Amino acid sequence: DDDRGVFDRHGRRVPSQLHLLFEPLQRVSQRIAAAGAGDSLGAASLRLVEVALATDWDDGGTPADPRDDVERLRYPALVPLAAATLGEAADTLSVLPWRRNDQISRWQDTLERLWARPELPAMLDMARAFENAPERATILAALAALLRPQPDPDTDVCGALAQLGIAALARPVDPAATVALLRFGGRVLDPASPRGVTLLRGGLRLLGGAQGALLTTVARNALATPPGGGASPLAVLLELRDALAHAALPPGQSALPLTRARLRDQLVELAAWLRDHERGLAWVWDNVRSRRR
């Protein structure tokens, strides 16, 4: 019911709630078209709709009988995900108009700052470089293999990675250290710097050939759970590390926070271990390269 009038967050009156929704979208589209990116926006929007609404035919196990065929969404999880996201947003908004307007204004200011930051164009440039890279198919196949659960525990890496991710998220982290780490990652992956491309090509070289099979086997064995149950070798090593770290804590302290200084020390120790030709990764690599073929 719009009889009492509809107003935007700046107090300006608009003809209807439909105008309140579509007029900003229309202005955004006009600005994109004026910048010469209208075709790109249309192609991206069409592709997004195609992926979201993609369907497959389910023959019900009777390919010769089309009467029980059913068309199903290829990605049915998108529907409850969208519903949960909208529900969370609705629950977050206040029922008081003035407070709701303030919330929306703060959200919009956050988005505007995000769009204006230089990191976003850098991420888009990195995505474009990845899209045009000759190694794109190899990287996509590797990512798909990591994210595809396998029924055989000896070959399943997805579940082990999920467990490691949950364990990492449960650890206390200093926000300042996280910001410093993200800024470091941004400098490493900056498309204007060759470090990101060198890192990707180095990873592909490690995964290729005989050494790639060896590294893949080592990683799979480290993440695989024993046939009789229990923790994976990597989980055991992490638990041992946590136990040693806990033993070194001051009395009454349950966890050592990840501060910037501690993260720096850990990275320095990691770099030293990677370069150590006697007890580190360099020693392993030297033995791999020098072994008989």
ABEGO torsion letter per residue (X at the ends): XAAAEBBBAAGBBBABAAAAAAAAAAAAAAAAAAAGAAAAAAAAAAAAAAAAABBBBBAGGBAABAAABBBBBABAAAAAAAAAAAAAAAAABBABAAAAAAAAAAAAAAAAAAAABAAAAAAAAAAAAAAABAAAAAAAAAAAAAABBBABAAABAAAAAAAAAAAAAABBBBAAAAAAAAAAAAAAABAABAAAAAAAAAAAAAABEAAAAAAAAAAAAAABBBAAEEBBAAAAAAAAAAAAAAAABBBGBABBBBBAAAAAAAAAAAAAAAABAAABAAAAAAAAAABBX
